[in-house]
Amino acid sequence: MGSRVSREIGHDEYDPWGTLSLIVVYFVALTLMWLFTYFVEFVGNTPTVMGMIVPVMLG
């Protein structure tokens, strides 16, 4: 079986912008989810999801 390589990409030609952009998008998504969780769960003065679950589990 012969290998059909039309073009080899050398180490100097490799430019990983796609991988970098995926990592940045992932990091931004994690940051937004963390901020949402922080403001919903820990900043408000009303009962939250965690405030509802813990008493039910203990009671």
N, C-alpha and C positions, 0 to 999 in steps of 0.2 A: 504494500500500500504506500503510495507516494503522498507526501504531505503537500497540500496546496497552500503555500504561504505567499500571499500577494505582496505583502510589505511587512518587514520587521520594524518594530519600534525600538530603538535603542534607548539606553538608560538616560542619555542626555535629552532625548525628545519627549520623555514622559512628563506630562504636566497634570498633576492630580487635582484640578479645580473642581471637578464633580464630587470627589470624595470630601474635599474641604467644604464645599457648599452644603452637603448633606450633614456634616458634623455641626456646622453653624446653625442650620435649621433645627436640628435635634436639640442643641443647646438652648436656642431661643424658645422652643416649645417647652422644655423642662423649666426654664426660668418663668415663663408665663403661668404654667401650672402651679409652680411653687408660690408665686405672688398671689394667685387666685386663692389657693388654699390658706395662705397666711391671712389675707384680708377677710375671708369668709369665716374661718375657724377661730382665729386668735385676736382679732381687733374688735369685733362686734361685742356688744354687751348683752345681747339676747342669747337664749339657748341655741346651741349649734348642733350639728350632727354628732360630734363627739360628746356633747353634753347630754344628748338624748340616749345614746347607746350605753354609756357607762352605768347610769342608774338602773337601766333595764336589766343589764347583766348582773348587777350586784343585788337587785331587789328580788 
